[in-house]
Amino acid sequence: MSQTESLLLRYPSIFSGFPEVAAYESTRHGGVSKAPYSSLNLGLHTDDDASAIQENRRRFFAACGFHPEQTAGSHQIHGSEVLKIDQAGYFSGFDALITNVPGILLTVTIADCTPILIYDPVRRAVAAIHAGWKGTAAGIAGKTLHAMQEHYGTVPKDCLVYIGTCIDYCDFEVDADVADHFATEHKNWNGQLGKYFVDLKAANRTLLLQVGIPEGQLASSTYSTIAHNKDYFSHRHEQGTTGRMLVAIGMRSKKALHSNANNPHPSKNLPD
């Protein structure tokens, strides 16, 4: 893999024992978009040049080992609806996607909200979740696992889960109307600022543990969209005019797995 390609994405090491899994988190590097979307803007619903977005997406999907027509995504609405995916395509109104079909890469769009990836190695099913504060408060991660159980027979104790890069606790400053949706242990009041700070990673982690994900099978990104803004887009830090990342997961087809056998995870040496 070239240096340019390696800048495009990171591979969550929790999936490293499963070469059939394609799981990646894009960065803001390696694309063609100009400021303020520089450079790997993957967001379809931004005011960036459309041809630049398509080229960026082509590069990212190629680095993941997929063609654009093998991907599935949704226009997210900060809700908690889950869509079962049987074929690639672009949908609307869903913030979580699940599938057991090899050769489809599920994607969610991120620029501060929390991405969550799930792999069930027993039933061979995957999920990609966009958990904004509303989705987190609504328990979208638990709803997604329930949908996987309903459709595929998934049992939480079998799953591996990655909570991806998002806005961190120290930067997610909110008023009481948001903070009231979260448990005491996931928020902190700052009297000097007159604001609460909410920990989305911790809130999702607690929920996932409560529904039966073993602690040793749950990993979180050590990166933040604000603290590491040079590597990731942040809607809040960049005041709404910025690009978007994609966080993606899928199961490789047998043909793709065989052809990529020598290097199934091109960025596996990068940290979470």
Order of alpha helices (4+ residues) and beta strands (2+ residues): alpha-beta-beta-alpha-beta-beta-beta-beta-beta-beta-beta-alpha-alpha-beta-beta-alpha-beta-beta-alpha-beta-beta-alpha
